[in-house]
Amino acid sequence: MKLCSECHQNYCQTCLIKLTKPQTRYICRKCQTLSSVPLEKTALMNLRIRDLKWYLDSQSISFAGCMEKTELVDLVLQRCSPSTPGSPVSPSGERVSPDVLPPMSEDPRRPYPTEDPEPPVETKESLLDNPSAVVNVADIQDPLQIEGLSVRQLKLILTRNYVDYHGCCEKKDLQERVRRLWMQRKDNMEGNIMDENLCKLCMVEAIDCVLLECGHMATCTDCGKRLAECPICRQFVIRVVHTFKA
């Protein structure tokens, strides 16, 4: 067993790659993939989900709301791509330049720098125009922009907000649910919430979800998805479904 010089975890010799420049050290295949320049989506897809989450956490990048592995990979590619080009990794696993890997931090539990790499400058308009970009409800400034979103973006917004879209056969059905979600968020931002409709946990957002299978409505979606059991009846929470009022 040997220690990876990047993630400081023990691996067998078959899982490590020996580097000789600038000094002899060992690196695991996970760290080799995450430190290669440029990052390759195919190689990232071969990593485990927990490895991708570990890397994002080491970069102090929030991955809350990422439900699929492809979302984590896209987040790594968008936020963690090095801003300056470097030398690629050779087939033997040796780097041509010692500056390819991010510098080690003083805390061994966080081997990568805590500062986020500078992300590419993208406006909300350019995100909405790109059918493959990850879009959130907060990125939508006008309900007319919803019509320009792709089916994938519409489904991703609904999935992240725990809105069930099963049975939506047409794109206009997805657009209508996203539009209702946007209008609900706008009302919440404007403070149009009665005290009795506030989330009983954070007391900031409106109650907008139902806990299944007990059926209680007492929290907002952000608080509800973090619950393991219902705060009212203590029944185990199987899933959370976003709700809309007529």
Contacts in CASP RR format, 6 or more apart in sequence:
PFRMAT RR
TARGET T0000
AUTHOR 0000-0000-0000
METHOD contacts of the structure
MODEL  1
MKLCSECHQNYCQTCLIKLTKPQTRYICRKCQTLSSVPLEKTALMNLRIR
DLKWYLDSQSISFAGCMEKTELVDLVLQRCSPSTPGSPVSPSGERVSPDV
LPPMSEDPRRPYPTEDPEPPVETKESLLDNPSAVVNVADIQDPLQIEGLS
VRQLKLILTRNYVDYHGCCEKKDLQERVRRLWMQRKDNMEGNIMDENLCK
LCMVEAIDCVLLECGHMATCTDCGKRLAECPICRQFVIRVVHTFKA
1 10 0 8 1.000
1 11 0 8 1.000
1 12 0 8 1.000
2 10 0 8 1.000
2 11 0 8 1.000
2 12 0 8 1.000
2 13 0 8 1.000
2 16 0 8 1.000
2 26 0 8 1.000
3 9 0 8 1.000
3 10 0 8 1.000
3 11 0 8 1.000
3 26 0 8 1.000
4 10 0 8 1.000
4 11 0 8 1.000
4 16 0 8 1.000
4 26 0 8 1.000
4 27 0 8 1.000
4 28 0 8 1.000
4 31 0 8 1.000
5 19 0 8 1.000
5 25 0 8 1.000
5 26 0 8 1.000
5 27 0 8 1.000
5 104 0 8 1.000
6 27 0 8 1.000
6 28 0 8 1.000
6 31 0 8 1.000
6 35 0 8 1.000
6 101 0 8 1.000
6 104 0 8 1.000
6 111 0 8 1.000
6 112 0 8 1.000
7 28 0 8 1.000
7 30 0 8 1.000
7 31 0 8 1.000
7 54 0 8 1.000
7 111 0 8 1.000
8 108 0 8 1.000
8 109 0 8 1.000
8 111 0 8 1.000
9 28 0 8 1.000
11 26 0 8 1.000
11 28 0 8 1.000
15 28 0 8 1.000
15 29 0 8 1.000
16 26 0 8 1.000
16 27 0 8 1.000
16 28 0 8 1.000
16 29 0 8 1.000
17 26 0 8 1.000
17 27 0 8 1.000
17 28 0 8 1.000
17 29 0 8 1.000
17 32 0 8 1.000
17 93 0 8 1.000
18 24 0 8 1.000
18 25 0 8 1.000
18 26 0 8 1.000
19 25 0 8 1.000
19 26 0 8 1.000
19 27 0 8 1.000
19 93 0 8 1.000
19 94 0 8 1.000
19 95 0 8 1.000
20 94 0 8 1.000
21 94 0 8 1.000
21 95 0 8 1.000
21 96 0 8 1.000
21 98 0 8 1.000
22 98 0 8 1.000
27 35 0 8 1.000
27 101 0 8 1.000
30 47 0 8 1.000
30 51 0 8 1.000
31 101 0 8 1.000
32 89 0 8 1.000
32 93 0 8 1.000
33 40 0 8 1.000
33 43 0 8 1.000
33 44 0 8 1.000
33 46 0 8 1.000
33 47 0 8 1.000
34 44 0 8 1.000
34 47 0 8 1.000
34 51 0 8 1.000
34 55 0 8 1.000
34 76 0 8 1.000
34 80 0 8 1.000
35 100 0 8 1.000
35 101 0 8 1.000
35 102 0 8 1.000
36 43 0 8 1.000
36 88 0 8 1.000
36 89 0 8 1.000
36 100 0 8 1.000
37 82 0 8 1.000
37 85 0 8 1.000
37 86 0 8 1.000
37 87 0 8 1.000
37 88 0 8 1.000
37 100 0 8 1.000
38 81 0 8 1.000
38 82 0 8 1.000
38 85 0 8 1.000
39 76 0 8 1.000
39 77 0 8 1.000
39 80 0 8 1.000
39 81 0 8 1.000
41 73 0 8 1.000
41 77 0 8 1.000
44 52 0 8 1.000
44 73 0 8 1.000
44 76 0 8 1.000
44 77 0 8 1.000
45 69 0 8 1.000
45 70 0 8 1.000
45 73 0 8 1.000
49 69 0 8 1.000
49 72 0 8 1.000
52 63 0 8 1.000
52 69 0 8 1.000
52 72 0 8 1.000
52 73 0 8 1.000
52 76 0 8 1.000
53 63 0 8 1.000
53 72 0 8 1.000
55 76 0 8 1.000
55 80 0 8 1.000
55 112 0 8 1.000
56 62 0 8 1.000
56 63 0 8 1.000
56 72 0 8 1.000
56 75 0 8 1.000
56 76 0 8 1.000
56 79 0 8 1.000
56 80 0 8 1.000
57 63 0 8 1.000
58 110 0 8 1.000
58 111 0 8 1.000
58 112 0 8 1.000
59 79 0 8 1.000
59 80 0 8 1.000
59 112 0 8 1.000
59 113 0 8 1.000
59 114 0 8 1.000
59 116 0 8 1.000
59 117 0 8 1.000
60 114 0 8 1.000
60 115 0 8 1.000
60 116 0 8 1.000
61 75 0 8 1.000
61 79 0 8 1.000
61 80 0 8 1.000
61 116 0 8 1.000
63 71 0 8 1.000
63 72 0 8 1.000
63 75 0 8 1.000
65 71 0 8 1.000
65 160 0 8 1.000
66 72 0 8 1.000
66 75 0 8 1.000
67 159 0 8 1.000
67 160 0 8 1.000
71 134 0 8 1.000
71 156 0 8 1.000
74 134 0 8 1.000
75 134 0 8 1.000
78 119 0 8 1.000
78 120 0 8 1.000
78 134 0 8 1.000
79 116 0 8 1.000
79 117 0 8 1.000
79 119 0 8 1.000
80 117 0 8 1.000
81 117 0 8 1.000
82 117 0 8 1.000
83 117 0 8 1.000
83 118 0 8 1.000
86 97 0 8 1.000
86 99 0 8 1.000
86 100 0 8 1.000
87 95 0 8 1.000
87 96 0 8 1.000
87 97 0 8 1.000
87 100 0 8 1.000
88 96 0 8 1.000
89 95 0 8 1.000
89 100 0 8 1.000
90 96 0 8 1.000
95 101 0 8 1.000
102 112 0 8 1.000
102 113 0 8 1.000
103 113 0 8 1.000
104 111 0 8 1.000
105 111 0 8 1.000
105 112 0 8 1.000
105 113 0 8 1.000
105 114 0 8 1.000
122 133 0 8 1.000
124 139 0 8 1.000
124 141 0 8 1.000
126 133 0 8 1.000
127 133 0 8 1.000
127 134 0 8 1.000
127 135 0 8 1.000
127 139 0 8 1.000
128 135 0 8 1.000
128 139 0 8 1.000
128 140 0 8 1.000
128 145 0 8 1.000
128 148 0 8 1.000
128 149 0 8 1.000
131 149 0 8 1.000
131 150 0 8 1.000
131 152 0 8 1.000
131 153 0 8 1.000
132 150 0 8 1.000
132 152 0 8 1.000
133 153 0 8 1.000
134 153 0 8 1.000
134 156 0 8 1.000
135 149 0 8 1.000
135 153 0 8 1.000
135 156 0 8 1.000
135 157 0 8 1.000
136 157 0 8 1.000
136 160 0 8 1.000
137 157 0 8 1.000
137 161 0 8 1.000
137 178 0 8 1.000
137 181 0 8 1.000
137 182 0 8 1.000
137 185 0 8 1.000
138 185 0 8 1.000
140 146 0 8 1.000
140 182 0 8 1.000
143 179 0 8 1.000
143 182 0 8 1.000
143 183 0 8 1.000
146 154 0 8 1.000
146 175 0 8 1.000
146 178 0 8 1.000
146 179 0 8 1.000
146 182 0 8 1.000
147 175 0 8 1.000
149 157 0 8 1.000
149 175 0 8 1.000
149 178 0 8 1.000
151 171 0 8 1.000
151 174 0 8 1.000
154 171 0 8 1.000
154 174 0 8 1.000
154 175 0 8 1.000
154 178 0 8 1.000
155 165 0 8 1.000
155 174 0 8 1.000
157 178 0 8 1.000
157 181 0 8 1.000
158 164 0 8 1.000
158 165 0 8 1.000
158 174 0 8 1.000
158 177 0 8 1.000
158 178 0 8 1.000
158 181 0 8 1.000
159 165 0 8 1.000
161 181 0 8 1.000
161 221 0 8 1.000
161 242 0 8 1.000
162 209 0 8 1.000
162 221 0 8 1.000
162 225 0 8 1.000
162 239 0 8 1.000
162 240 0 8 1.000
162 241 0 8 1.000
162 242 0 8 1.000
163 177 0 8 1.000
163 181 0 8 1.000
163 241 0 8 1.000
163 242 0 8 1.000
164 241 0 8 1.000
164 242 0 8 1.000
165 173 0 8 1.000
165 174 0 8 1.000
165 177 0 8 1.000
167 173 0 8 1.000
168 174 0 8 1.000
168 177 0 8 1.000
180 244 0 8 1.000
181 242 0 8 1.000
181 244 0 8 1.000
184 206 0 8 1.000
184 208 0 8 1.000
184 244 0 8 1.000
187 193 0 8 1.000
187 206 0 8 1.000
188 205 0 8 1.000
188 206 0 8 1.000
193 205 0 8 1.000
193 206 0 8 1.000
197 206 0 8 1.000
197 207 0 8 1.000
198 204 0 8 1.000
198 205 0 8 1.000
198 206 0 8 1.000
198 207 0 8 1.000
199 205 0 8 1.000
199 206 0 8 1.000
199 207 0 8 1.000
199 218 0 8 1.000
199 219 0 8 1.000
199 220 0 8 1.000
199 223 0 8 1.000
200 207 0 8 1.000
200 218 0 8 1.000
200 219 0 8 1.000
200 231 0 8 1.000
201 218 0 8 1.000
201 219 0 8 1.000
201 220 0 8 1.000
201 223 0 8 1.000
201 224 0 8 1.000
201 231 0 8 1.000
202 219 0 8 1.000
202 220 0 8 1.000
202 222 0 8 1.000
202 223 0 8 1.000
204 220 0 8 1.000
205 220 0 8 1.000
205 221 0 8 1.000
205 222 0 8 1.000
205 223 0 8 1.000
206 220 0 8 1.000
207 217 0 8 1.000
207 218 0 8 1.000
207 219 0 8 1.000
207 220 0 8 1.000
208 220 0 8 1.000
208 221 0 8 1.000
208 242 0 8 1.000
208 243 0 8 1.000
208 244 0 8 1.000
209 217 0 8 1.000
209 219 0 8 1.000
209 220 0 8 1.000
209 221 0 8 1.000
209 224 0 8 1.000
209 225 0 8 1.000
209 240 0 8 1.000
209 241 0 8 1.000
209 242 0 8 1.000
209 243 0 8 1.000
210 216 0 8 1.000
210 217 0 8 1.000
210 240 0 8 1.000
210 241 0 8 1.000
210 243 0 8 1.000
211 217 0 8 1.000
211 218 0 8 1.000
211 219 0 8 1.000
211 224 0 8 1.000
211 227 0 8 1.000
211 230 0 8 1.000
211 237 0 8 1.000
211 240 0 8 1.000
212 237 0 8 1.000
212 238 0 8 1.000
212 239 0 8 1.000
212 240 0 8 1.000
212 241 0 8 1.000
213 235 0 8 1.000
213 238 0 8 1.000
214 230 0 8 1.000
214 232 0 8 1.000
214 233 0 8 1.000
214 235 0 8 1.000
214 237 0 8 1.000
215 230 0 8 1.000
216 230 0 8 1.000
216 232 0 8 1.000
216 233 0 8 1.000
217 243 0 8 1.000
218 230 0 8 1.000
218 231 0 8 1.000
218 232 0 8 1.000
219 227 0 8 1.000
219 231 0 8 1.000
221 240 0 8 1.000
221 242 0 8 1.000
224 237 0 8 1.000
224 240 0 8 1.000
225 240 0 8 1.000
227 237 0 8 1.000
227 240 0 8 1.000
228 236 0 8 1.000
228 237 0 8 1.000
229 235 0 8 1.000
229 236 0 8 1.000
229 237 0 8 1.000
230 236 0 8 1.000
230 237 0 8 1.000
END
